[in-house]
């Protein structure tokens, strides 16, 4: 909920968002009082019915069109290609910490150049 609140307050209008793990939890908040803003484009990259497989090509194609905000929990065993790319090529925009330890991070990843 805190991550979604930050996104709603800080991501540009019509912005693109990727949630590489448990994306459905963010998707389900749409329309709720504290849910994700309706104008934000949530990429369909996490596939729970496919064992949580990530459609990384959707993410990389979106980056060709513009920047992408990537939000994820910081459980390293869940990291995938999208999270690793965001950490290497993006800028940490927000972090939620508990007892000084980050539990959620949000990165702004600039568009790629072709």
N, CA, C and O atoms as CSV, one atom per row, in Angstrom:
chain,resi,resn,atom,element,x,y,z
A,1,UNK,N,N,0.817,-1.194,0.000
A,1,UNK,CA,C,0.000,0.000,0.000
A,1,UNK,C,C,0.863,1.261,0.000
A,1,UNK,O,O,0.539,2.238,-0.676
A,2,UNK,N,N,1.952,1.241,0.750
A,2,UNK,CA,C,2.838,2.410,0.781
A,2,UNK,C,C,3.508,2.617,-0.567
A,2,UNK,O,O,3.692,3.755,-0.998
A,3,UNK,N,N,3.873,1.533,-1.234
A,3,UNK,CA,C,4.480,1.640,-2.552
A,3,UNK,C,C,3.514,2.229,-3.566
A,3,UNK,O,O,3.889,3.099,-4.352
A,4,UNK,N,N,2.285,1.764,-3.553
A,4,UNK,CA,C,1.261,2.275,-4.473
A,4,UNK,C,C,0.992,3.752,-4.188
A,4,UNK,O,O,0.817,4.539,-5.118
A,5,UNK,N,N,0.960,4.131,-2.916
A,5,UNK,CA,C,0.740,5.544,-2.571
A,5,UNK,C,C,1.873,6.405,-3.130
A,5,UNK,O,O,1.623,7.493,-3.648
A,6,UNK,N,N,3.115,5.926,-3.028
A,6,UNK,CA,C,4.241,6.681,-3.566
A,6,UNK,C,C,4.122,6.797,-5.082
A,6,UNK,O,O,4.332,7.874,-5.641
A,7,UNK,N,N,3.787,5.691,-5.751
A,7,UNK,CA,C,3.621,5.720,-7.211
A,7,UNK,C,C,2.564,6.740,-7.607
A,7,UNK,O,O,2.783,7.544,-8.513
A,8,UNK,N,N,1.424,6.712,-6.937
A,8,UNK,CA,C,0.330,7.629,-7.264
A,8,UNK,C,C,0.745,9.089,-7.123
A,8,UNK,O,O,0.296,9.941,-7.890
A,9,UNK,N,N,1.592,9.376,-6.155
A,9,UNK,CA,C,2.012,10.752,-5.898
A,9,UNK,C,C,3.187,11.199,-6.765
A,9,UNK,O,O,3.397,12.399,-6.944
A,10,UNK,N,N,3.954,10.256,-7.304
A,10,UNK,CA,C,5.222,10.642,-7.930
A,10,UNK,C,C,5.439,10.232,-9.380
A,10,UNK,O,O,6.295,10.817,-10.043
A,11,UNK,N,N,4.723,9.278,-9.890
A,11,UNK,CA,C,4.926,8.854,-11.272
A,11,UNK,C,C,4.157,9.796,-12.200
A,11,UNK,O,O,3.015,10.166,-11.928
A,12,UNK,N,N,4.803,10.169,-13.285
A,12,UNK,CA,C,4.194,11.087,-14.245
A,12,UNK,C,C,2.881,10.541,-14.790
A,12,UNK,O,O,2.667,9.331,-14.849
A,13,UNK,N,N,2.014,11.457,-15.184
A,13,UNK,CA,C,0.739,11.079,-15.791
A,13,UNK,C,C,0.990,10.174,-16.994
A,13,UNK,O,O,1.901,10.424,-17.784
A,14,UNK,N,N,0.190,9.134,-17.131
A,14,UNK,CA,C,0.307,8.150,-18.216
A,14,UNK,C,C,1.618,7.359,-18.144
A,14,UNK,O,O,2.046,6.784,-19.144
A,15,UNK,N,N,2.252,7.327,-16.976
A,15,UNK,CA,C,3.519,6.620,-16.814
A,15,UNK,C,C,3.358,5.113,-16.940
A,15,UNK,O,O,2.258,4.576,-16.812
A,16,UNK,N,N,4.471,4.444,-17.192
A,16,UNK,CA,C,4.483,2.988,-17.349
A,16,UNK,C,C,5.141,2.372,-16.124
A,16,UNK,O,O,6.179,2.836,-15.652
A,17,UNK,N,N,4.513,1.318,-15.623
A,17,UNK,CA,C,4.953,0.658,-14.393
A,17,UNK,C,C,5.157,-0.826,-14.639
A,17,UNK,O,O,4.356,-1.472,-15.315
A,18,UNK,N,N,6.250,-1.366,-14.078
A,18,UNK,CA,C,6.496,-2.803,-14.112
A,18,UNK,C,C,6.631,-3.297,-12.676
A,18,UNK,O,O,7.350,-2.708,-11.869
A,19,UNK,N,N,5.933,-4.381,-12.374
A,19,UNK,CA,C,6.049,-5.042,-11.077
A,19,UNK,C,C,6.410,-6.490,-11.389
A,19,UNK,O,O,5.532,-7.311,-11.651
A,20,UNK,N,N,7.716,-6.802,-11.361
A,20,UNK,CA,C,8.182,-8.102,-11.851
A,20,UNK,C,C,7.827,-9.311,-10.990
A,20,UNK,O,O,8.053,-10.446,-11.409
A,21,UNK,N,N,7.287,-9.096,-9.815
A,21,UNK,CA,C,6.861,-10.222,-8.990
A,21,UNK,C,C,5.560,-9.838,-8.301
A,21,UNK,O,O,5.468,-8.762,-7.711
A,22,UNK,N,N,4.557,-10.702,-8.370
A,22,UNK,CA,C,3.244,-10.487,-7.742
A,22,UNK,C,C,2.546,-9.237,-8.277
A,22,UNK,O,O,1.891,-8.505,-7.534
A,23,UNK,N,N,2.698,-9.015,-9.561
A,23,UNK,CA,C,2.060,-7.874,-10.234
A,23,UNK,C,C,0.551,-7.842,-9.989
A,23,UNK,O,O,-0.041,-6.769,-9.864
A,24,UNK,N,N,-0.064,-9.021,-9.921
A,24,UNK,CA,C,-1.512,-9.098,-9.734
A,24,UNK,C,C,-1.961,-8.399,-8.460
A,24,UNK,O,O,-3.079,-7.887,-8.405
A,25,UNK,N,N,-1.119,-8.365,-7.438
A,25,UNK,CA,C,-1.495,-7.693,-6.194
A,25,UNK,C,C,-1.663,-6.193,-6.410
A,25,UNK,O,O,-2.528,-5.568,-5.797
A,26,UNK,N,N,-0.842,-5.620,-7.276
A,26,UNK,CA,C,-0.971,-4.198,-7.599
A,26,UNK,C,C,-2.156,-3.992,-8.544
A,26,UNK,O,O,-2.922,-3.041,-8.390
A,27,UNK,N,N,-2.302,-4.886,-9.518
A,27,UNK,CA,C,-3.395,-4.778,-10.485
A,27,UNK,C,C,-4.756,-4.786,-9.784
A,27,UNK,O,O,-5.661,-4.043,-10.164
A,28,UNK,N,N,-4.893,-5.634,-8.757
A,28,UNK,CA,C,-6.169,-5.754,-8.044
A,28,UNK,C,C,-6.536,-4.495,-7.268
A,28,UNK,O,O,-7.690,-4.339,-6.869
A,29,UNK,N,N,-5.584,-3.595,-7.046
A,29,UNK,CA,C,-5.902,-2.388,-6.278
A,29,UNK,C,C,-6.637,-1.339,-7.110
A,29,UNK,O,O,-7.224,-0.414,-6.549
A,30,UNK,N,N,-6.616,-1.465,-8.425
A,30,UNK,CA,C,-7.295,-0.460,-9.270
A,30,UNK,C,C,-8.750,-0.322,-8.843
A,30,UNK,O,O,-9.455,-1.311,-8.646
A,31,UNK,N,N,-9.177,0.913,-8.705
A,31,UNK,CA,C,-10.560,1.185,-8.335
A,31,UNK,C,C,-10.790,1.222,-6.833
A,31,UNK,O,O,-11.837,1.689,-6.382
A,32,UNK,N,N,-9.838,0.741,-6.054
A,32,UNK,CA,C,-9.957,0.791,-4.593
A,32,UNK,C,C,-9.605,2.195,-4.112
A,32,UNK,O,O,-8.897,2.922,-4.808
A,33,UNK,N,N,-10.088,2.587,-2.935
A,33,UNK,CA,C,-9.801,3.943,-2.436
A,33,UNK,C,C,-8.315,4.291,-2.392
A,33,UNK,O,O,-7.956,5.440,-2.647
A,34,UNK,N,N,-7.455,3.351,-2.083
A,34,UNK,CA,C,-6.022,3.613,-2.027
A,34,UNK,C,C,-5.284,2.844,-3.123
A,34,UNK,O,O,-4.103,2.526,-2.985
A,35,UNK,N,N,-5.991,2.553,-4.204
A,35,UNK,CA,C,-5.430,1.745,-5.280
A,35,UNK,C,C,-4.618,2.541,-6.276
A,35,UNK,O,O,-4.529,3.766,-6.200
A,36,UNK,N,N,-4.028,1.818,-7.212
A,36,UNK,CA,C,-3.195,2.404,-8.253
A,36,UNK,C,C,-4.011,3.345,-9.138
A,36,UNK,O,O,-5.136,3.031,-9.527
A,37,UNK,N,N,-3.429,4.497,-9.447
A,37,UNK,CA,C,-4.081,5.478,-10.325
A,37,UNK,C,C,-4.470,4.841,-11.651
A,37,UNK,O,O,-3.728,4.026,-12.199
A,38,UNK,N,N,-5.616,5.210,-12.153
A,38,UNK,CA,C,-6.134,4.629,-13.384
A,38,UNK,C,C,-5.354,4.969,-14.634
A,38,UNK,O,O,-5.411,4.220,-15.609
A,39,UNK,N,N,-4.617,6.088,-14.641
A,39,UNK,CA,C,-3.884,6.482,-15.849
A,39,UNK,C,C,-2.546,5.769,-15.991
A,39,UNK,O,O,-1.935,5.823,-17.058
A,40,UNK,N,N,-2.080,5.103,-14.942
A,40,UNK,CA,C,-0.783,4.428,-15.021
A,40,UNK,C,C,-0.915,3.123,-15.790
A,40,UNK,O,O,-1.847,2.349,-15.573
A,41,UNK,N,N,0.031,2.893,-16.688
A,41,UNK,CA,C,0.037,1.685,-17.517
A,41,UNK,C,C,0.850,0.617,-16.799
A,41,UNK,O,O,2.070,0.734,-16.680
A,42,UNK,N,N,0.176,-0.422,-16.322
A,42,UNK,CA,C,0.841,-1.524,-15.630
A,42,UNK,C,C,1.134,-2.619,-16.636
A,42,UNK,O,O,0.220,-3.247,-17.169
A,43,UNK,N,N,2.425,-2.845,-16.895
A,43,UNK,CA,C,2.815,-3.867,-17.861
A,43,UNK,C,C,2.435,-5.256,-17.365
A,43,UNK,O,O,2.582,-5.561,-16.182
A,44,UNK,N,N,1.956,-6.081,-18.255
A,44,UNK,CA,C,1.607,-7.470,-17.925
A,44,UNK,C,C,2.856,-8.332,-18.114
A,44,UNK,O,O,3.025,-8.979,-19.148
A,45,UNK,N,N,3.731,-8.333,-17.100
A,45,UNK,CA,C,4.980,-9.077,-17.239
A,45,UNK,C,C,5.107,-10.252,-16.285
A,45,UNK,O,O,5.948,-11.126,-16.494
A,46,UNK,N,N,4.294,-10.289,-15.251
A,46,UNK,CA,C,4.362,-11.377,-14.283
A,46,UNK,C,C,3.207,-12.334,-14.556
A,46,UNK,O,O,2.053,-11.916,-14.644
A,47,UNK,N,N,3.521,-13.609,-14.686
A,47,UNK,CA,C,2.510,-14.592,-15.074
A,47,UNK,C,C,2.364,-15.653,-13.974
A,47,UNK,O,O,3.037,-16.682,-14.022
A,48,UNK,N,N,1.484,-15.411,-12.975
A,48,UNK,CA,C,1.346,-16.371,-11.874
A,48,UNK,C,C,0.953,-17.768,-12.338
A,48,UNK,O,O,1.396,-18.757,-11.754
A,49,UNK,N,N,0.144,-17.864,-13.363
A,49,UNK,CA,C,-0.301,-19.175,-13.843
A,49,UNK,C,C,0.819,-19.945,-14.538
A,49,UNK,O,O,0.681,-21.136,-14.819
A,50,UNK,N,N,1.924,-19.262,-14.811
A,50,UNK,CA,C,3.069,-19.896,-15.460
A,50,UNK,C,C,4.242,-19.988,-14.484
A,50,UNK,O,O,5.400,-19.821,-14.866
A,51,UNK,N,N,3.921,-20.256,-13.227
A,51,UNK,CA,C,4.957,-20.402,-12.217
A,51,UNK,C,C,5.698,-19.118,-11.898
A,51,UNK,O,O,6.841,-19.159,-11.444
A,52,UNK,N,N,5.062,-17.978,-12.130
A,52,UNK,CA,C,5.696,-16.696,-11.851
A,52,UNK,C,C,6.693,-16.258,-12.907
A,52,UNK,O,O,7.453,-15.314,-12.689
A,53,UNK,N,N,6.700,-16.928,-14.046
A,53,UNK,CA,C,7.621,-16.584,-15.138
A,53,UNK,C,C,7.432,-15.118,-15.538
A,53,UNK,O,O,6.310,-14.613,-15.578
A,54,UNK,N,N,8.527,-14.458,-15.827
A,54,UNK,CA,C,8.479,-13.035,-16.182
A,54,UNK,C,C,8.619,-12.876,-17.684
A,54,UNK,O,O,9.516,-13.451,-18.301
A,55,UNK,N,N,7.734,-12.099,-18.261
A,55,UNK,CA,C,7.794,-11.784,-19.692
A,55,UNK,C,C,8.708,-10.577,-19.869
A,55,UNK,O,O,8.240,-9.454,-20.060
A,56,UNK,N,N,10.007,-10.818,-19.804
A,56,UNK,CA,C,10.951,-9.713,-19.855
A,56,UNK,C,C,10.915,-8.968,-21.179
A,56,UNK,O,O,11.254,-7.785,-21.219
A,57,UNK,N,N,10.516,-9.620,-22.259
A,57,UNK,CA,C,10.469,-8.924,-23.553
A,57,UNK,C,C,9.452,-7.788,-23.528
A,57,UNK,O,O,9.656,-6.767,-24.184
A,58,UNK,N,N,8.359,-7.948,-22.781
A,58,UNK,CA,C,7.360,-6.873,-22.668
A,58,UNK,C,C,8.005,-5.645,-22.026
A,58,UNK,O,O,7.779,-4.519,-22.468
A,59,UNK,N,N,8.793,-5.861,-21.001
A,59,UNK,CA,C,9.499,-4.781,-20.307
A,59,UNK,C,C,10.490,-4.082,-21.246
A,59,UNK,O,O,10.500,-2.855,-21.346
A,60,UNK,N,N,11.315,-4.870,-21.926
A,60,UNK,CA,C,12.330,-4.274,-22.801
A,60,UNK,C,C,11.698,-3.556,-23.996
A,60,UNK,O,O,12.236,-2.546,-24.452
A,61,UNK,N,N,10.585,-4.047,-24.507
A,61,UNK,CA,C,9.865,-3.354,-25.589
A,61,UNK,C,C,9.299,-2.032,-25.081
A,61,UNK,O,O,9.330,-1.032,-25.798
A,62,UNK,N,N,8.784,-2.015,-23.858
A,62,UNK,CA,C,8.240,-0.777,-23.286
A,62,UNK,C,C,9.338,0.273,-23.131
A,62,UNK,O,O,9.096,1.461,-23.345
A,63,UNK,N,N,10.532,-0.158,-22.761
A,63,UNK,CA,C,11.642,0.788,-22.600
A,63,UNK,C,C,12.030,1.461,-23.909
A,63,UNK,O,O,12.591,2.557,-23.890
A,64,UNK,N,N,11.746,0.835,-25.040
A,64,UNK,CA,C,12.025,1.456,-26.333
A,64,UNK,C,C,11.102,2.644,-26.589
A,64,UNK,O,O,11.422,3.530,-27.381
A,65,UNK,N,N,9.947,2.652,-25.906
A,65,UNK,CA,C,8.946,3.710,-26.109
A,65,UNK,C,C,9.037,4.819,-25.077
A,65,UNK,O,O,8.542,5.923,-25.305
A,66,UNK,N,N,9.669,4.532,-23.936
A,66,UNK,CA,C,9.760,5.544,-22.884
A,66,UNK,C,C,10.239,4.947,-21.585
A,66,UNK,O,O,10.489,3.745,-21.500
A,67,UNK,N,N,10.371,5.789,-20.561
A,67,UNK,CA,C,10.858,5.302,-19.271
A,67,UNK,C,C,9.841,4.367,-18.603
A,67,UNK,O,O,8.643,4.423,-18.881
A,68,UNK,N,N,10.352,3.515,-17.722
A,68,UNK,CA,C,9.503,2.582,-16.979
A,68,UNK,C,C,9.878,2.678,-15.507
A,68,UNK,O,O,11.059,2.696,-15.162
A,69,UNK,N,N,8.888,2.740,-14.653
A,69,UNK,CA,C,9.101,2.683,-13.217
A,69,UNK,C,C,8.952,1.227,-12.793
A,69,UNK,O,O,7.972,0.572,-13.148
A,70,UNK,N,N,9.924,0.719,-12.035
A,70,UNK,CA,C,9.928,-0.679,-11.624
A,70,UNK,C,C,9.848,-0.746,-10.099
A,70,UNK,O,O,10.682,-0.164,-9.405
A,71,UNK,N,N,8.847,-1.454,-9.581
A,71,UNK,CA,C,8.667,-1.603,-8.137
A,71,UNK,C,C,8.770,-3.075,-7.776
A,71,UNK,O,O,8.160,-3.924,-8.426
A,72,UNK,N,N,9.544,-3.379,-6.737
A,72,UNK,CA,C,9.699,-4.774,-6.331
A,72,UNK,C,C,10.084,-4.887,-4.860
A,72,UNK,O,O,10.660,-3.969,-4.278
A,73,UNK,N,N,9.751,-6.037,-4.274
A,73,UNK,CA,C,10.191,-6.337,-2.917
A,73,UNK,C,C,11.630,-6.821,-2.997
A,73,UNK,O,O,12.032,-7.440,-3.982
A,74,UNK,N,N,12.394,-6.538,-1.965
A,74,UNK,CA,C,13.833,-6.810,-2.008
A,74,UNK,C,C,14.172,-8.180,-1.429
A,74,UNK,O,O,14.972,-8.296,-0.500
A,75,UNK,N,N,13.567,-9.188,-1.978
A,75,UNK,CA,C,13.887,-10.566,-1.602
A,75,UNK,C,C,14.742,-11.139,-2.730
A,75,UNK,O,O,14.231,-11.497,-3.791
A,76,UNK,N,N,16.030,-11.219,-2.491
A,76,UNK,CA,C,16.979,-11.545,-3.556
A,76,UNK,C,C,16.693,-12.865,-4.256
A,76,UNK,O,O,17.004,-13.008,-5.438
A,77,UNK,N,N,16.113,-13.830,-3.561
A,77,UNK,CA,C,15.810,-15.111,-4.205
A,77,UNK,C,C,14.704,-14.964,-5.252
A,77,UNK,O,O,14.509,-15.865,-6.067
A,78,UNK,N,N,13.984,-13.850,-5.241
A,78,UNK,CA,C,12.928,-13.601,-6.222
A,78,UNK,C,C,13.415,-12.742,-7.384
A,78,UNK,O,O,12.654,-12.509,-8.324
A,79,UNK,N,N,14.643,-12.269,-7.352
A,79,UNK,CA,C,15.135,-11.376,-8.393
A,79,UNK,C,C,15.162,-12.084,-9.744
A,79,UNK,O,O,15.428,-13.283,-9.838
A,80,UNK,N,N,14.878,-11.305,-10.786
A,80,UNK,CA,C,14.836,-11.831,-12.150
A,80,UNK,C,C,15.492,-10.803,-13.071
A,80,UNK,O,O,16.038,-9.804,-12.604
A,81,UNK,N,N,15.435,-11.050,-14.371
A,81,UNK,CA,C,16.114,-10.188,-15.341
A,81,UNK,C,C,15.624,-8.742,-15.282
A,81,UNK,O,O,16.424,-7.819,-15.434
A,82,UNK,N,N,14.336,-8.531,-15.065
A,82,UNK,CA,C,13.790,-7.168,-15.018
A,82,UNK,C,C,14.326,-6.428,-13.790
A,82,UNK,O,O,14.749,-5.277,-13.896
A,83,UNK,N,N,14.308,-7.075,-12.643
A,83,UNK,CA,C,14.803,-6.442,-11.415
A,83,UNK,C,C,16.300,-6.149,-11.533
A,83,UNK,O,O,16.758,-5.069,-11.158
A,84,UNK,N,N,17.048,-7.102,-12.048
A,84,UNK,CA,C,18.492,-6.879,-12.205
A,84,UNK,C,C,18.768,-5.717,-13.168
A,84,UNK,O,O,19.650,-4.898,-12.911
A,85,UNK,N,N,18.022,-5.643,-14.269
A,85,UNK,CA,C,18.200,-4.546,-15.227
A,85,UNK,C,C,17.878,-3.210,-14.572
A,85,UNK,O,O,18.626,-2.246,-14.733
A,86,UNK,N,N,16.784,-3.144,-13.842
A,86,UNK,CA,C,16.399,-1.892,-13.176
A,86,UNK,C,C,17.485,-1.445,-12.205
A,86,UNK,O,O,17.824,-0.262,-12.151
A,87,UNK,N,N,18.028,-2.380,-11.442
A,87,UNK,CA,C,19.078,-2.039,-10.490
A,87,UNK,C,C,20.364,-1.571,-11.146
A,87,UNK,O,O,21.069,-0.720,-10.605
A,88,UNK,N,N,20.670,-2.125,-12.308
A,88,UNK,CA,C,21.906,-1.772,-13.010
A,88,UNK,C,C,21.778,-0.509,-13.854
A,88,UNK,O,O,22.740,0.248,-13.984
A,89,UNK,N,N,20.594,-0.274,-14.432
A,89,UNK,CA,C,20.434,0.818,-15.393
A,89,UNK,C,C,19.490,1.923,-14.931
A,89,UNK,O,O,19.387,2.966,-15.576
A,90,UNK,N,N,18.807,1.695,-13.824
A,90,UNK,CA,C,17.859,2.688,-13.333
A,90,UNK,C,C,18.418,3.489,-12.171
A,90,UNK,O,O,19.546,3.282,-11.722
A,91,UNK,N,N,17.594,4.404,-11.704
A,91,UNK,CA,C,17.928,5.248,-10.555
A,91,UNK,C,C,16.945,4.924,-9.442
A,91,UNK,O,O,15.732,4.938,-9.650
A,92,UNK,N,N,17.477,4.631,-8.253
A,92,UNK,CA,C,16.607,4.371,-7.112
A,92,UNK,C,C,15.817,5.638,-6.814
A,92,UNK,O,O,16.395,6.679,-6.501
A,93,UNK,N,N,14.501,5.545,-6.911
A,93,UNK,CA,C,13.639,6.699,-6.696
A,93,UNK,C,C,13.027,6.692,-5.303
A,93,UNK,O,O,12.757,7.749,-4.733
A,94,UNK,N,N,12.806,5.493,-4.753
A,94,UNK,CA,C,12.161,5.399,-3.435
A,94,UNK,C,C,12.456,4.038,-2.832
A,94,UNK,O,O,12.562,3.035,-3.537
A,95,UNK,N,N,12.585,4.024,-1.528
A,95,UNK,CA,C,12.832,2.783,-0.810
A,95,UNK,C,C,12.013,2.797,0.476
A,95,UNK,O,O,11.967,3.811,1.173
A,96,UNK,N,N,11.382,1.700,0.785
A,96,UNK,CA,C,10.679,1.555,2.061
A,96,UNK,C,C,11.537,0.642,2.924
A,96,UNK,O,O,11.904,-0.461,2.519
A,97,UNK,N,N,11.850,1.129,4.126
A,97,UNK,CA,C,12.746,0.395,5.021
A,97,UNK,C,C,12.053,0.056,6.331
A,97,UNK,O,O,11.209,0.802,6.827
A,98,UNK,N,N,12.435,-1.084,6.869
A,98,UNK,CA,C,11.990,-1.503,8.195
A,98,UNK,C,C,13.254,-1.836,8.979
A,98,UNK,O,O,14.062,-2.658,8.545
A,99,UNK,N,N,13.421,-1.204,10.119
A,99,UNK,CA,C,14.619,-1.389,10.943
A,99,UNK,C,C,15.898,-1.170,10.131
A,99,UNK,O,O,16.896,-1.866,10.318
A,100,UNK,N,N,15.846,-0.190,9.229
A,100,UNK,CA,C,17.011,0.168,8.432
A,100,UNK,C,C,17.281,-0.709,7.222
A,100,UNK,O,O,18.248,-0.484,6.493
A,101,UNK,N,N,16.431,-1.710,7.003
A,101,UNK,CA,C,16.626,-2.646,5.901
A,101,UNK,C,C,15.565,-2.393,4.830
A,101,UNK,O,O,14.377,-2.343,5.149
A,102,UNK,N,N,15.973,-2.230,3.548
A,102,UNK,CA,C,14.965,-2.000,2.503
A,102,UNK,C,C,14.111,-3.247,2.278
A,102,UNK,O,O,14.630,-4.357,2.159
A,103,UNK,N,N,12.804,-3.048,2.224
A,103,UNK,CA,C,11.887,-4.163,1.951
A,103,UNK,C,C,11.188,-3.993,0.606
A,103,UNK,O,O,10.631,-4.948,0.065
A,104,UNK,N,N,11.219,-2.776,0.070
A,104,UNK,CA,C,10.608,-2.486,-1.233
A,104,UNK,C,C,11.402,-1.363,-1.875
A,104,UNK,O,O,11.760,-0.388,-1.214
A,105,UNK,N,N,11.675,-1.502,-3.165
A,105,UNK,CA,C,12.393,-0.449,-3.878
A,105,UNK,C,C,11.660,-0.107,-5.167
A,105,UNK,O,O,11.029,-0.954,-5.800
A,106,UNK,N,N,11.767,1.156,-5.528
A,106,UNK,CA,C,11.159,1.653,-6.755
A,106,UNK,C,C,12.251,2.361,-7.549
A,106,UNK,O,O,12.899,3.283,-7.052
A,107,UNK,N,N,12.445,1.917,-8.788
A,107,UNK,CA,C,13.472,2.468,-9.670
A,107,UNK,C,C,12.830,3.168,-10.859
A,107,UNK,O,O,11.787,2.747,-11.360
A,108,UNK,N,N,13.466,4.232,-11.293
A,108,UNK,CA,C,13.088,4.900,-12.534
A,108,UNK,C,C,14.124,4.470,-13.572
A,108,UNK,O,O,15.313,4.756,-13.425
A,109,UNK,N,N,13.671,3.785,-14.613
A,109,UNK,CA,C,14.572,3.291,-15.640
A,109,UNK,C,C,14.332,4.100,-16.924
A,109,UNK,O,O,13.227,4.089,-17.466
A,110,UNK,N,N,15.369,4.801,-17.410
A,110,UNK,CA,C,15.179,5.615,-18.603
A,110,UNK,C,C,14.958,4.770,-19.854
A,110,UNK,O,O,15.320,3.595,-19.913
A,111,UNK,N,N,14.360,5.401,-20.833
A,111,UNK,CA,C,14.134,4.724,-22.123
A,111,UNK,C,C,15.468,4.322,-22.726
A,111,UNK,O,O,16.489,4.974,-22.506
A,112,UNK,N,N,15.443,3.241,-23.487
A,112,UNK,CA,C,16.659,2.802,-24.177
A,112,UNK,C,C,16.752,3.495,-25.520
A,112,UNK,O,O,15.745,3.915,-26.088
A,113,UNK,N,N,17.949,3.607,-26.012
A,113,UNK,CA,C,18.186,4.212,-27.326
A,113,UNK,C,C,18.510,3.095,-28.309
A,113,UNK,O,O,19.265,2.178,-27.987
A,114,UNK,N,N,17.948,3.171,-29.488
A,114,UNK,CA,C,18.238,2.152,-30.508
A,114,UNK,C,C,19.035,2.745,-31.628
A,114,UNK,O,O,19.377,2.045,-32.581
